[in-house]
Amino acid sequence: MFESLAWDLEDQILTLRLNRPDQLNAFTLTMADDLVAAFTWASEDDAVGAVIVTGEGRAFCAGMDLSIPGNVFGLDENQCPDLDYARREFGAPEQRDGIRDEGGRVSLAIFDCKKPVIAAINGAAVGVGATMTLGMDVRMASDKARIGFVFGKLGIVPEACSSWFLPRLVGPQQAIEWTLSGEVFDATEGLRGGLLRSIHPPEKLLDEARALARKFVENRSPVAVALTRQMMWRNAAQSHPMGAHQIDSLAMFYTSIADGKEGVAAFLEKRDPVFAGRASDMPSFYPW
């Protein structure tokens, strides 16, 4: 299915492996397309309950593959876009293929995904290898992991929507320090700064990620999981809590008349629930 990804699906857990180990899983335009396709598929396939992303070999992702000839970021240098054009023609093919940041396309596909996403950072994660994880719901790391927002060292800026995600995760002060210094730091620093959930021995990282993923999918309503994930991300950006209240109310209404009935019955009968809802068939107000 994919040129640059390996994958397996077991017990509703889809594991995606960035699969260019000889190049330390360096990011390419093909990898961007593969990741967008993978998350679009995972979002709609009811066999998938959660997604884990990791790297094949000793790296997670060593950033953009800088050995590519021409503009290494895949941008069309013959164009001269302005903000008005970017907003007006955002979906045009020439924008997607020549102006839009490829890491951002991946981050937006992750953001739109209806399944929880866990990053299992097994080694080096620098540049887009770091920023692509920010839209994932949980970041777990090996004690061998090294992370860096190194864009300043290349004379460029952070991408992959990281200016939206990173300050929300670690606060503006920490986000600015990491992005302006461009320093590569270890997992302990990532944990201290609030970027990582936990640190694990390399041989246990995937097992721990799968154990967490199972908590997200076993005896859970896929519709309620999808709504909850989107509510946590989207409602936190509302300008007033009333916006969250409106979405909460609709989500509560539609889940209570569907899987909520089974959940209450199972609780009262002291048994595991059997939820019939599917993330491929969401309530009519989704996405808001």
Phi and psi in degrees as GROMACS dihedral restraints (atoms count N, CA, C in turn):
[ dihedral_restraints ]
;  ai    aj    ak    al  type     phi  dphi    fc
    3     4     5     6     1  -131.7    20    10
    4     5     6     7     1   144.6    20    10
    6     7     8     9     1   -79.3    20    10
    7     8     9    10     1   -35.1    20    10
    9    10    11    12     1  -115.1    20    10
   10    11    12    13     1     5.1    20    10
   12    13    14    15     1  -125.5    20    10
   13    14    15    16     1   141.9    20    10
   15    16    17    18     1  -106.0    20    10
   16    17    18    19     1   153.8    20    10
   18    19    20    21     1  -153.1    20    10
   19    20    21    22     1   156.3    20    10
   21    22    23    24     1  -148.6    20    10
   22    23    24    25     1   151.7    20    10
   24    25    26    27     1  -126.8    20    10
   25    26    27    28     1   117.3    20    10
   27    28    29    30     1  -144.2    20    10
   28    29    30    31     1   129.2    20    10
   30    31    32    33     1    52.5    20    10
   31    32    33    34     1    44.8    20    10
   33    34    35    36     1    71.3    20    10
   34    35    36    37     1     3.8    20    10
   36    37    38    39     1  -106.0    20    10
   37    38    39    40     1   114.7    20    10
   39    40    41    42     1   -91.7    20    10
   40    41    42    43     1   122.0    20    10
   42    43    44    45     1  -106.1    20    10
   43    44    45    46     1   119.2    20    10
   45    46    47    48     1  -103.7    20    10
   46    47    48    49     1   129.3    20    10
   48    49    50    51     1  -116.2    20    10
   49    50    51    52     1   120.0    20    10
   51    52    53    54     1   -61.9    20    10
   52    53    54    55     1   123.2    20    10
   54    55    56    57     1  -123.6    20    10
   55    56    57    58     1    60.4    20    10
   57    58    59    60     1  -131.1    20    10
   58    59    60    61     1    60.4    20    10
   60    61    62    63     1   -60.9    20    10
   61    62    63    64     1   -30.9    20    10
   63    64    65    66     1   -69.4    20    10
   64    65    66    67     1   -20.4    20    10
   66    67    68    69     1  -108.6    20    10
   67    68    69    70     1    21.6    20    10
   69    70    71    72     1    54.8    20    10
   70    71    72    73     1    33.3    20    10
   72    73    74    75     1    58.8    20    10
   73    74    75    76     1    34.6    20    10
   75    76    77    78     1   -58.7    20    10
   76    77    78    79     1   143.7    20    10
   78    79    80    81     1   -78.1    20    10
   79    80    81    82     1   137.0    20    10
   81    82    83    84     1  -133.5    20    10
   82    83    84    85     1   170.5    20    10
   84    85    86    87     1   -63.0    20    10
   85    86    87    88     1   -34.3    20    10
   87    88    89    90     1   -64.6    20    10
   88    89    90    91     1   -41.7    20    10
   90    91    92    93     1   -63.7    20    10
   91    92    93    94     1   -38.7    20    10
   93    94    95    96     1   -59.3    20    10
   94    95    96    97     1   -48.9    20    10
   96    97    98    99     1   -61.6    20    10
   97    98    99   100     1   -41.2    20    10
   99   100   101   102     1   -62.7    20    10
  100   101   102   103     1   -43.8    20    10
  102   103   104   105     1   -67.1    20    10
  103   104   105   106     1   -42.1    20    10
  105   106   107   108     1   -59.9    20    10
  106   107   108   109     1   -45.3    20    10
  108   109   110   111     1   -64.3    20    10
  109   110   111   112     1   -40.0    20    10
  111   112   113   114     1   -64.6    20    10
  112   113   114   115     1   -44.2    20    10
  114   115   116   117     1   -73.1    20    10
  115   116   117   118     1   -30.5    20    10
  117   118   119   120     1   -66.2    20    10
  118   119   120   121     1   -42.8    20    10
  120   121   122   123     1   -63.5    20    10
  121   122   123   124     1   -49.6    20    10
  123   124   125   126     1   -60.1    20    10
  124   125   126   127     1   -37.4    20    10
  126   127   128   129     1   -62.2    20    10
  127   128   129   130     1   -35.8    20    10
  129   130   131   132     1   -99.5    20    10
  130   131   132   133     1   -14.9    20    10
  132   133   134   135     1   -86.6    20    10
  133   134   135   136     1   117.8    20    10
  135   136   137   138     1   -72.3    20    10
  136   137   138   139     1    -9.2    20    10
  138   139   140   141     1   -75.0    20    10
  139   140   141   142     1   -17.6    20    10
  141   142   143   144     1   -97.9    20    10
  142   143   144   145     1   125.8    20    10
  144   145   146   147     1  -106.6    20    10
  145   146   147   148     1   -29.6    20    10
  147   148   149   150     1  -154.7    20    10
  148   149   150   151     1   159.6    20    10
  150   151   152   153     1  -125.9    20    10
  151   152   153   154     1   135.5    20    10
  153   154   155   156     1  -116.3    20    10
  154   155   156   157     1   133.8    20    10
  156   157   158   159     1  -116.4    20    10
  157   158   159   160     1   128.1    20    10
  159   160   161   162     1  -144.4    20    10
  160   161   162   163     1  -179.7    20    10
  162   163   164   165     1  -112.6    20    10
  163   164   165   166     1   146.5    20    10
  165   166   167   168     1   -81.4    20    10
  166   167   168   169     1   136.5    20    10
  168   169   170   171     1    84.9    20    10
  169   170   171   172     1  -147.2    20    10
  171   172   173   174     1   -95.0    20    10
  172   173   174   175     1    -2.6    20    10
  174   175   176   177     1  -121.5    20    10
  175   176   177   178     1   155.0    20    10
  177   178   179   180     1   -82.9    20    10
  178   179   180   181     1   -64.8    20    10
  180   181   182   183     1  -161.7    20    10
  181   182   183   184     1   120.8    20    10
  183   184   185   186     1   -84.7    20    10
  184   185   186   187     1    20.5    20    10
  186   187   188   189     1    91.6    20    10
  187   188   189   190     1  -168.3    20    10
  189   190   191   192     1   -65.7    20    10
  190   191   192   193     1   141.6    20    10
  192   193   194   195     1   -73.4    20    10
  193   194   195   196     1   103.1    20    10
  195   196   197   198     1   -83.3    20    10
  196   197   198   199     1     3.0    20    10
  198   199   200   201     1   -88.3    20    10
  199   200   201   202     1    -4.1    20    10
  201   202   203   204     1   -70.2    20    10
  202   203   204   205     1   133.9    20    10
  204   205   206   207     1   -68.1    20    10
  205   206   207   208     1   156.9    20    10
  207   208   209   210     1    76.5    20    10
  208   209   210   211     1  -152.4    20    10
  210   211   212   213     1   -70.6    20    10
  211   212   213   214     1   110.7    20    10
  213   214   215   216     1   -65.7    20    10
  214   215   216   217     1   -17.0    20    10
  216   217   218   219     1   -93.5    20    10
  217   218   219   220     1     5.1    20    10
  219   220   221   222     1    75.0    20    10
  220   221   222   223     1    24.6    20    10
  222   223   224   225     1   -99.4    20    10
  223   224   225   226     1   147.7    20    10
  225   226   227   228     1   -89.2    20    10
  226   227   228   229     1   105.1    20    10
  228   229   230   231     1   -75.5    20    10
  229   230   231   232     1    -3.8    20    10
  231   232   233   234     1   -83.0    20    10
  232   233   234   235     1   -12.0    20    10
  234   235   236   237     1   -91.3    20    10
  235   236   237   238     1   161.2    20    10
  237   238   239   240     1  -139.8    20    10
  238   239   240   241     1    70.1    20    10
  240   241   242   243     1   -76.3    20    10
  241   242   243   244     1   152.3    20    10
  243   244   245   246     1  -120.6    20    10
  244   245   246   247     1   176.7    20    10
  246   247   248   249     1   -65.6    20    10
  247   248   249   250     1   -38.0    20    10
  249   250   251   252     1   -61.3    20    10
  250   251   252   253     1   -44.1    20    10
  252   253   254   255     1   -63.6    20    10
  253   254   255   256     1   -41.6    20    10
  255   256   257   258     1   -60.8    20    10
  256   257   258   259     1   -40.5    20    10
  258   259   260   261     1   -73.8    20    10
  259   260   261   262     1   -37.8    20    10
  261   262   263   264     1   -76.5    20    10
  262   263   264   265     1   -36.6    20    10
  264   265   266   267     1  -115.2    20    10
  265   266   267   268     1    31.4    20    10
  267   268   269   270     1   -60.8    20    10
  268   269   270   271     1   -30.9    20    10
  270   271   272   273     1   -93.0    20    10
  271   272   273   274     1     0.9    20    10
  273   274   275   276     1   -68.7    20    10
  274   275   276   277     1   145.5    20    10
  276   277   278   279     1   -57.1    20    10
  277   278   279   280     1   -38.0    20    10
  279   280   281   282     1   -67.7    20    10
  280   281   282   283     1   -25.2    20    10
  282   283   284   285     1   -73.7    20    10
  283   284   285   286     1   -48.0    20    10
  285   286   287   288     1   -61.5    20    10
  286   287   288   289     1   -39.2    20    10
  288   289   290   291     1   -92.9    20    10
  289   290   291   292     1    -9.8    20    10
  291   292   293   294     1  -135.4    20    10
  292   293   294   295     1   -14.7    20    10
  294   295   296   297     1  -125.6    20    10
  295   296   297   298     1   -42.6    20    10
  297   298   299   300     1   -67.9    20    10
  298   299   300   301     1   140.1    20    10
  300   301   302   303     1   -68.7    20    10
  301   302   303   304     1   125.5    20    10
  303   304   305   306     1   -66.4    20    10
  304   305   306   307     1   -37.4    20    10
  306   307   308   309     1   -61.9    20    10
  307   308   309   310     1   -35.1    20    10
  309   310   311   312     1   -65.6    20    10
  310   311   312   313     1   -37.0    20    10
  312   313   314   315     1   -60.5    20    10
  313   314   315   316     1   -39.7    20    10
  315   316   317   318     1   -66.7    20    10
  316   317   318   319     1   -46.6    20    10
  318   319   320   321     1   -60.8    20    10
  319   320   321   322     1   -38.6    20    10
  321   322   323   324     1   -69.5    20    10
  322   323   324   325     1   -35.3    20    10
  324   325   326   327     1   -65.5    20    10
  325   326   327   328     1   -38.0    20    10
  327   328   329   330     1   -66.4    20    10
  328   329   330   331     1   -44.4    20    10
  330   331   332   333     1   -58.3    20    10
  331   332   333   334     1   -41.3    20    10
  333   334   335   336     1   -78.4    20    10
  334   335   336   337     1   -12.0    20    10
  336   337   338   339     1   -63.1    20    10
  337   338   339   340     1   139.7    20    10
  339   340   341   342     1   -90.9    20    10
  340   341   342   343     1     4.5    20    10
  342   343   344   345     1  -114.7    20    10
  343   344   345   346     1   144.0    20    10
  345   346   347   348     1   -63.1    20    10
  346   347   348   349     1   144.7    20    10
  348   349   350   351     1  -126.3    20    10
  349   350   351   352     1   128.8    20    10
  351   352   353   354     1  -117.1    20    10
  352   353   354   355     1   129.0    20    10
  354   355   356   357     1   -91.9    20    10
  355   356   357   358     1   125.0    20    10
  357   358   359   360     1  -108.7    20    10
  358   359   360   361     1    91.1    20    10
  360   361   362   363     1   -83.1    20    10
  361   362   363   364     1   102.4    20    10
  363   364   365   366     1   -92.1    20    10
  364   365   366   367     1    -9.1    20    10
  366   367   368   369     1  -168.3    20    10
  367   368   369   370     1  -142.7    20    10
  369   370   371   372     1   -60.9    20    10
  370   371   372   373     1   131.9    20    10
  372   373   374   375     1  -137.7    20    10
  373   374   375   376     1    94.4    20    10
  375   376   377   378     1  -127.2    20    10
  376   377   378   379     1   156.1    20    10
  378   379   380   381     1    58.9    20    10
  379   380   381   382     1  -130.3    20    10
  381   382   383   384     1   -63.2    20    10
  382   383   384   385     1   -22.0    20    10
  384   385   386   387     1   -63.6    20    10
  385   386   387   388     1   -26.5    20    10
  387   388   389   390     1   -89.0    20    10
  388   389   390   391     1   -46.2    20    10
  390   391   392   393     1   -69.3    20    10
  391   392   393   394     1   -29.0    20    10
  393   394   395   396     1   -65.2    20    10
  394   395   396   397     1   -20.7    20    10
  396   397   398   399     1   -82.2    20    10
  397   398   399   400     1   -12.8    20    10
  399   400   401   402     1   -69.7    20    10
  400   401   402   403     1   -29.7    20    10
  402   403   404   405     1   -83.8    20    10
  403   404   405   406     1    -4.4    20    10
  405   406   407   408     1   -78.3    20    10
  406   407   408   409     1   155.1    20    10
  408   409   410   411     1   -79.2    20    10
  409   410   411   412     1   -30.4    20    10
  411   412   413   414     1  -140.9    20    10
  412   413   414   415     1   137.7    20    10
  414   415   416   417     1  -118.7    20    10
  415   416   417   418     1   115.9    20    10
  417   418   419   420     1  -112.1    20    10
  418   419   420   421     1   146.6    20    10
  420   421   422   423     1  -136.7    20    10
  421   422   423   424     1   150.0    20    10
  423   424   425   426     1   -72.8    20    10
  424   425   426   427     1   153.7    20    10
  426   427   428   429     1   -70.7    20    10
  427   428   429   430     1    -3.7    20    10
  429   430   431   432     1   -93.6    20    10
  430   431   432   433     1    -4.3    20    10
  432   433   434   435     1   -67.0    20    10
  433   434   435   436     1   144.6    20    10
  435   436   437   438     1  -132.1    20    10
  436   437   438   439     1   131.8    20    10
  438   439   440   441     1  -126.0    20    10
  439   440   441   442     1   139.6    20    10
  441   442   443   444     1  -156.2    20    10
  442   443   444   445     1   132.8    20    10
  444   445   446   447     1   -98.3    20    10
  445   446   447   448     1    79.6    20    10
  447   448   449   450     1   -93.5    20    10
  448   449   450   451     1    15.1    20    10
  450   451   452   453     1   -58.2    20    10
  451   452   453   454     1   -39.6    20    10
  453   454   455   456     1   -59.9    20    10
  454   455   456   457     1   -30.4    20    10
  456   457   458   459     1   -68.9    20    10
  457   458   459   460     1   -20.1    20    10
  459   460   461   462     1  -101.2    20    10
  460   461   462   463     1     1.6    20    10
  462   463   464   465     1    76.3    20    10
  463   464   465   466     1    21.3    20    10
  465   466   467   468     1  -123.5    20    10
  466   467   468   469     1  -172.7    20    10
  468   469   470   471     1  -119.5    20    10
  469   470   471   472     1   160.1    20    10
  471   472   473   474     1   -60.0    20    10
  472   473   474   475     1   145.7    20    10
  474   475   476   477     1  -131.3    20    10
  475   476   477   478     1  -159.1    20    10
  477   478   479   480     1    56.7    20    10
  478   479   480   481     1    36.9    20    10
  480   481   482   483     1    60.9    20    10
  481   482   483   484     1    19.8    20    10
  483   484   485   486     1   -67.4    20    10
  484   485   486   487     1   -24.6    20    10
  486   487   488   489     1   -70.9    20    10
  487   488   489   490     1   -15.3    20    10
  489   490   491   492     1   -90.1    20    10
  490   491   492   493     1   -44.0    20    10
  492   493   494   495     1   -80.1    20    10
  493   494   495   496     1   -49.2    20    10
  495   496   497   498     1   -61.4    20    10
  496   497   498   499     1   -46.8    20    10
  498   499   500   501     1   -62.2    20    10
  499   500   501   502     1   -30.3    20    10
  501   502   503   504     1   -69.3    20    10
  502   503   504   505     1   -31.2    20    10
  504   505   506   507     1   -82.3    20    10
  505   506   507   508     1   -42.6    20    10
  507   508   509   510     1  -121.9    20    10
  508   509   510   511     1    -2.6    20    10
  510   511   512   513     1    91.1    20    10
  511   512   513   514     1   151.3    20    10
  513   514   515   516     1   -60.1    20    10
  514   515   516   517     1   -40.0    20    10
  516   517   518   519     1   -60.8    20    10
  517   518   519   520     1   -49.5    20    10
  519   520   521   522     1   -67.3    20    10
  520   521   522   523     1   -38.7    20    10
  522   523   524   525     1   -61.7    20    10
  523   524   525   526     1   -43.2    20    10
  525   526   527   528     1   -67.6    20    10
  526   527   528   529     1   -41.3    20    10
  528   529   530   531     1   -60.8    20    10
  529   530   531   532     1   -48.6    20    10
  531   532   533   534     1   -66.0    20    10
  532   533   534   535     1   -40.0    20    10
  534   535   536   537     1   -77.9    20    10
  535   536   537   538     1   -33.4    20    10
  537   538   539   540     1   -79.9    20    10
  538   539   540   541     1   -35.7    20    10
  540   541   542   543     1   -74.3    20    10
  541   542   543   544     1   -32.3    20    10
  543   544   545   546     1    66.5    20    10
  544   545   546   547     1    15.1    20    10
  546   547   548   549     1   -71.9    20    10
  547   548   549   550     1   144.5    20    10
  549   550   551   552     1   -91.3    20    10
  550   551   552   553     1   124.8    20    10
  552   553   554   555     1  -122.1    20    10
  553   554   555   556     1   164.1    20    10
  555   556   557   558     1   -90.2    20    10
  556   557   558   559     1   176.8    20    10
  558   559   560   561     1   -64.1    20    10
  559   560   561   562     1   -32.6    20    10
  561   562   563   564     1   -62.2    20    10
  562   563   564   565     1   -41.3    20    10
  564   565   566   567     1   -67.0    20    10
  565   566   567   568     1   -38.0    20    10
  567   568   569   570     1   -63.2    20    10
  568   569   570   571     1   -37.9    20    10
  570   571   572   573     1   -69.0    20    10
  571   572   573   574     1   -44.0    20    10
  573   574   575   576     1   -60.2    20    10
  574   575   576   577     1   -40.3    20    10
  576   577   578   579     1   -80.4    20    10
  577   578   579   580     1    -2.2    20    10
  579   580   581   582     1    88.4    20    10
  580   581   582   583     1     6.3    20    10
  582   583   584   585     1   -78.0    20    10
  583   584   585   586     1   -36.7    20    10
  585   586   587   588     1  -105.4    20    10
  586   587   588   589     1   146.0    20    10
  588   589   590   591     1   -78.5    20    10
  589   590   591   592     1   -42.5    20    10
  591   592   593   594     1  -162.5    20    10
  592   593   594   595     1   161.6    20    10
  594   595   596   597     1  -121.6    20    10
  595   596   597   598     1   140.1    20    10
  597   598   599   600     1  -139.4    20    10
  598   599   600   601     1   154.3    20    10
  600   601   602   603     1   -59.2    20    10
  601   602   603   604     1   146.0    20    10
  603   604   605   606     1   -53.2    20    10
  604   605   606   607     1   -39.9    20    10
  606   607   608   609     1   -73.0    20    10
  607   608   609   610     1   -12.5    20    10
  609   610   611   612     1  -109.0    20    10
  610   611   612   613     1    -6.3    20    10
  612   613   614   615     1   -58.7    20    10
  613   614   615   616     1   -51.5    20    10
  615   616   617   618     1   -66.7    20    10
  616   617   618   619     1   -37.7    20    10
  618   619   620   621     1   -61.4    20    10
  619   620   621   622     1   -41.4    20    10
  621   622   623   624     1   -68.2    20    10
  622   623   624   625     1   -37.9    20    10
  624   625   626   627     1   -64.7    20    10
  625   626   627   628     1   -41.6    20    10
  627   628   629   630     1   -67.0    20    10
  628   629   630   631     1   -37.4    20    10
  630   631   632   633     1   -61.6    20    10
  631   632   633   634     1   -40.3    20    10
  633   634   635   636     1   -68.6    20    10
  634   635   636   637     1   -42.3    20    10
  636   637   638   639     1   -59.0    20    10
  637   638   639   640     1   -38.7    20    10
  639   640   641   642     1   -61.8    20    10
  640   641   642   643     1   -33.6    20    10
  642   643   644   645     1   -64.3    20    10
  643   644   645   646     1   -26.2    20    10
  645   646   647   648     1   -83.7    20    10
  646   647   648   649     1   -20.2    20    10
  648   649   650   651     1  -116.7    20    10
  649   650   651   652     1   -29.9    20    10
  651   652   653   654     1   -72.8    20    10
  652   653   654   655     1   126.4    20    10
  654   655   656   657     1    57.0    20    10
  655   656   657   658     1    38.4    20    10
  657   658   659   660     1  -123.8    20    10
  658   659   660   661     1   144.9    20    10
  660   661   662   663     1   -75.9    20    10
  661   662   663   664     1   120.9    20    10
  663   664   665   666     1   -59.1    20    10
  664   665   666   667     1   -34.6    20    10
  666   667   668   669     1   -68.8    20    10
  667   668   669   670     1   -44.7    20    10
  669   670   671   672     1   -65.1    20    10
  670   671   672   673     1   -37.9    20    10
  672   673   674   675     1   -62.3    20    10
  673   674   675   676     1   -47.9    20    10
  675   676   677   678     1   -61.2    20    10
  676   677   678   679     1   -45.6    20    10
  678   679   680   681     1   -64.8    20    10
  679   680   681   682     1   -43.0    20    10
  681   682   683   684     1   -62.1    20    10
  682   683   684   685     1   -44.9    20    10
  684   685   686   687     1   -58.0    20    10
  685   686   687   688     1   -48.6    20    10
  687   688   689   690     1   -67.3    20    10
  688   689   690   691     1   -34.9    20    10
  690   691   692   693     1   -64.6    20    10
  691   692   693   694     1   -40.7    20    10
  693   694   695   696     1   -64.0    20    10
  694   695   696   697     1   -41.7    20    10
  696   697   698   699     1   -76.2    20    10
  697   698   699   700     1   -50.3    20    10
  699   700   701   702     1   -78.7    20    10
  700   701   702   703     1   -40.8    20    10
  702   703   704   705     1   -71.2    20    10
  703   704   705   706     1   -25.4    20    10
  705   706   707   708     1   -65.9    20    10
  706   707   708   709     1   -18.8    20    10
  708   709   710   711     1   -96.8    20    10
  709   710   711   712     1     2.8    20    10
  711   712   713   714     1   -65.4    20    10
  712   713   714   715     1   148.3    20    10
  714   715   716   717     1   -76.5    20    10
  715   716   717   718     1   -16.3    20    10
  717   718   719   720     1  -151.2    20    10
  718   719   720   721     1   144.9    20    10
  720   721   722   723     1   -59.9    20    10
  721   722   723   724     1   -18.9    20    10
  723   724   725   726     1   -60.0    20    10
  724   725   726   727     1   -35.5    20    10
  726   727   728   729     1   -61.5    20    10
  727   728   729   730     1   -42.7    20    10
  729   730   731   732     1   -65.7    20    10
  730   731   732   733     1   -39.5    20    10
  732   733   734   735     1   -61.7    20    10
  733   734   735   736     1   -40.0    20    10
  735   736   737   738     1   -64.0    20    10
  736   737   738   739     1   -44.9    20    10
  738   739   740   741     1   -68.5    20    10
  739   740   741   742     1   -44.3    20    10
  741   742   743   744     1   -54.6    20    10
  742   743   744   745     1   -42.9    20    10
  744   745   746   747     1   -65.1    20    10
  745   746   747   748     1   -44.6    20    10
  747   748   749   750     1   -65.8    20    10
  748   749   750   751     1   -42.6    20    10
  750   751   752   753     1   -63.8    20    10
  751   752   753   754     1   -42.2    20    10
  753   754   755   756     1   -64.3    20    10
  754   755   756   757     1   -40.8    20    10
  756   757   758   759     1   -60.7    20    10
  757   758   759   760     1   -52.5    20    10
  759   760   761   762     1   -73.1    20    10
  760   761   762   763     1   -32.6    20    10
  762   763   764   765     1   -73.8    20    10
  763   764   765   766     1   -31.9    20    10
  765   766   767   768     1   -68.9    20    10
  766   767   768   769     1   -26.8    20    10
  768   769   770   771     1   -94.4    20    10
  769   770   771   772     1     2.0    20    10
  771   772   773   774     1  -123.3    20    10
  772   773   774   775     1  -107.6    20    10
  774   775   776   777     1   -62.2    20    10
  775   776   777   778     1   -24.2    20    10
  777   778   779   780     1   -59.7    20    10
  778   779   780   781     1   -33.6    20    10
  780   781   782   783     1   -64.5    20    10
  781   782   783   784     1   -43.7    20    10
  783   784   785   786     1   -66.6    20    10
  784   785   786   787     1   -39.3    20    10
  786   787   788   789     1   -61.9    20    10
  787   788   789   790     1   -43.3    20    10
  789   790   791   792     1   -66.6    20    10
  790   791   792   793     1   -44.0    20    10
  792   793   794   795     1   -61.7    20    10
  793   794   795   796     1   -43.0    20    10
  795   796   797   798     1   -64.8    20    10
  796   797   798   799     1   -38.2    20    10
  798   799   800   801     1   -63.1    20    10
  799   800   801   802     1   -45.6    20    10
  801   802   803   804     1   -69.2    20    10
  802   803   804   805     1   -32.6    20    10
  804   805   806   807     1   -90.9    20    10
  805   806   807   808     1     1.3    20    10
  807   808   809   810     1    55.5    20    10
  808   809   810   811     1    53.2    20    10
  810   811   812   813     1  -140.4    20    10
  811   812   813   814     1   167.9    20    10
  813   814   815   816     1   -73.3    20    10
  814   815   816   817     1   141.5    20    10
  816   817   818   819     1   -75.3    20    10
  817   818   819   820     1   154.9    20    10
  819   820   821   822     1  -122.8    20    10
  820   821   822   823     1    93.7    20    10
  822   823   824   825     1   -83.5    20    10
  823   824   825   826     1   136.9    20    10
  825   826   827   828     1  -100.7    20    10
  826   827   828   829     1   -12.5    20    10
  828   829   830   831     1   -65.9    20    10
  829   830   831   832     1   152.1    20    10
  831   832   833   834     1  -128.6    20    10
  832   833   834   835     1   138.2    20    10
  834   835   836   837     1   -67.4    20    10
  835   836   837   838     1   -19.1    20    10
  837   838   839   840     1   -75.8    20    10
  838   839   840   841     1    -8.2    20    10
  840   841   842   843     1  -131.2    20    10
  841   842   843   844     1    81.6    20    10
  843   844   845   846     1   -89.2    20    10
  844   845   846   847     1   160.8    20    10
  846   847   848   849     1   -56.9    20    10
  847   848   849   850     1   156.6    20    10
  849   850   851   852     1   -64.7    20    10
  850   851   852   853     1   -24.3    20    10
  852   853   854   855     1   -80.5    20    10
  853   854   855   856     1    -6.9    20    10
  855   856   857   858     1   -94.4    20    10
  856   857   858   859     1   138.6    20    10
  858   859   860   861     1   -82.0    20    10
  859   860   861   862     1   150.4    20    10
